[in-house]
Amino acid sequence: MFGLTFEKLLLIGVIAVLIVGPDRLPAAAARFAQFIRSLRDLADGAKTRMRDELGPEYDDIDWKKLDPRQYDPRRIIREALTDDSTTSSVTPVTSPARASGAKSAPAKRKSPARDAKASTPFDAEST
C-alpha cells in the first residue's frame, strides 16, 4: 500500500525498540493500537454518515472514476470528443464568397478613433 515491505516494517520495529526501550514498549504498542482503532472508527463513521446522507445513490457512485490517480487528461479529451450524445444541431455559417470557392482577404478591424489630446478614462471607484 505505502511501499512498506516486511524488511522495512522490521527495521521500523527495531528502531522503535531502541528508541522507546523494552520497558515502555508494551504501553507504546497499546497506545499505537488504540490510535489505529480510533482512525478506523473515524473512517467507518464517516462512511456510514455519507451513506445515510446520500441514501440509495451512494451505491450508484463509481468511486474509482473519482479517484485522482485515475486522472488522465488525454482520456478525458478523447472521451469528450468521441461522445456522440453531445452532437450539436447547429451548422456552421459560411459566407456566399466562401461557398462559391472564392478566396477573400480577412476583414481588418478598425479601432475606434480617439483624440490624442484627450485624457485616459479614469474611474475613481475602481482603484
Secondary structure as UniProt FT lines:
FT   HELIX           6..20
FT   TURN            22..24
FT   HELIX           25..54
FT   HELIX           55..60
FT   TURN            63..66
FT   HELIX           68..70
FT   HELIX           73..82
FT   HELIX           84..86
FT   HELIX           96..99
FT   TURN            100..101
FT   TURN            116..117
FT   HELIX           124..126
//
